[in-house]
């Protein structure tokens, strides 16, 4: 399967089963989607994820998207240097019937115990923090702030960071205290670009997300 690729402007194709929805949790449909996802051979420049009962095929992001990811990864990697955790990307993260390719996530430096049985990725239990940078386009802009927000809460990801160029003049949202049964979060801290926000807990506790990563405040 070729689920990961290089940077290009983004478009999206969705493949959904007839009755799949997060609430139904049909194990047979989950397995159909998973097998279809595993069998996909995508052209270079595309990735595939299973999000809320659908396979979403999309191009990876444009330059502005990749630049934020690069700056975040560089700064967070330096912050974590020498410790037991590291920042990763280009890796499938698997949870039950779902499969995601986060822009960045923090996991143990040696994550072997979290590798899935088929070797296609890491289980969601490996991810201590996930970062997504929102891409352009209506469907894309609903993925990270909405669909993945719910998915990561269901998987009990401890911290989810959303960097959104398209929310007003740009915002950073740090979500904490996931509620898997509600697919929601207790802690929601949202600030405009140019205002520092600090990761409050976990391996990246104390890491500051500010203008050096997102650019200055706009407007």
N, C-alpha and C positions, 0 to 999 in steps of 0.2 A: 504494500500500500504506500502511496506517495501522498501523505497528508500535510507535508510542510514544504515551503518553498521560499522564493525570493520576493523582493519588494516591487510591486506594480500598483497602479490605481485599482481600486477594489470594485468588483461586482459580485453578485451572489446568486447561487442557485440553491433552491431548497427541495429536498426529497423527503416527503412525509408519508407515513403509513396511514391507511384509511381512518383508523380510529385511535391513533396514538395521542395521548395527552399525559402530562405529568401525574394527574390524579388517578388515572386508570392503572398505571403500573402493571401492564400486561407482560409477563415474562416472555411469552412467545413472540410478541411484537418487538420487545427489546432485543431478543436474540436475532430476529430477522434484520433489524437495523444494524446491529453490531456486525453480522456477517456481511451485509452489503457494504458497510463502511470499511471493513478489513479487506474486501475484494477490490476496492476502488483503485484504479491507476490513473492518477491525475497528471496533466501536463505540468512542467516546471512553472512555478509562479502561483500555484493554487494550494489551498489546504482544505481539509474536510473535517468537520466536527459533528458530533451528535448532541443537539441542544433541545431539550424539552420535546422529545419524541420525533425529531426531524434531523436528517442529515443536511447540514448547511455547507455548501461548497462556495468558497470565496477566494478572490485574489488577496494576496497579502498587501500591506498598506503602502501608501505613497511616501515620498521623501520626508515630509513633515512628521508623519507617523513614525517612521523608522528612526528619525533623529531623536525624538523624545525617548523612544525605547532604548536607543544607544546610550544617551546621557544618563538615563535612570539606571541602566545595567552597570555602566562604568562606575557611577557614584556608589550604588548599593554594593557592588562587588568589592570596592575598596573599604567600605564600612564593615563588611563581613570578613575581610581578609584575616586569615590566621585562626578563625573560629571553627566551630563544628558545622556551620551552615554556609551555603553558597547560593548565588542567584543563577537560575537556569532559564533557557528558552528553547524553542524548536524541539519540544518534547510533548508527546501525548500524555494527558492526565486523564485517568479512567476512573469513573465512579458508577457502579451498577450499570445501567443501560446507557450511560452518557460517556462521551469522549470529547475532551477539549484540548485546544492548543493555546494556552495563555501566552500573552506577549512576554511576560516574565513571571517567575515564581521563585520562592525561597524554599529550599528543601535541605535535608541533611547532606553534608559534603560527600558522604558515602551512602547513597540511597538504595543499596542492593536489596535490602529486605522489603522494599516497596515495589520492586519490579513486578509487573503482571506476569502471570503464568505463561502467556504467549509471547512475552518479551516486547510487546508493542509500546509500552510506556510505563508510567508510574501510577500507582493508585493515588486517589485523592488524599489519603491519609498522609502522604509525603509532603503535601503543600502546606506550609505554615503561613504563607502570604501569597496572594496572587495580584498581579498588576495587569490591567487592560487599558490600552489607549484606543479611544473611540475613532473609528474610520468614517469617512464621508459616505453619504447615501442614506436614504430613509430606513431601509432594512438594517443596514450596518449600525446606524445610530440607535436602533432599538435592541441590538444584540447585547452589548456590554452593560448599558445602564438598566436594562429590563430583564431580558431572558437569562443572561449569564448571572446577573445579580441574584435572581431567584435560584438558579442552579447551584451557585456556590454556597448559598445559604443552606439549601437542602443537603449538600455534602459536608456541612459544618466546617468549611474553610475558615480558619480563625480571623483572618483579616483580608479584606478585598479593597483594592485601590483602583478607582476609575479616574483616568485623566481624559477630560472631555473638551476638545477644541470647539465643539458645536453647541455647548450649553452656555447661552448668553455670550460673554466674552472669554470663555474658557474657565473651567472649574476643575478642582481636584476634590474627590470625595473619598474619605476613608471610612469603611464600614467595619464594625466590630460586633462581637456577641451575636453570632448567627443563631437563628431559630429554625432548625431544620423542618419542624412540623408545620411552620407557617411560611416557609420559603421567604423569610424576611430577616431583618437585622435590628437589634436594639440600638446599637451605637451608630449614629450617622453624623459625620463631621464633614461639612462641605464648605470650601472656601474658593474665592476667585483666584485666578493666576496672579502671582506676585505676592500672595500672602502665604507665609510658611505654615505647613502642617506637619506634625511629628507623629511617626508611628508609635502607638502607645504601649505596645506589648509584643512579646514573642522575640525571636532571634534578631529582628530588625528594630527592636525598641530603641527609640532615640534618633532614628534616621529622619532627617528633615527633607521634605519635598518642597522645593521653592522655585524661584525664578531661574536658578541655574539649570533646572531640568525642563520646566514648562515654558520659559520665556517670561518677560515682565507682564505686569498687569496691563490689560487693554481697556481702552475707553475711559 
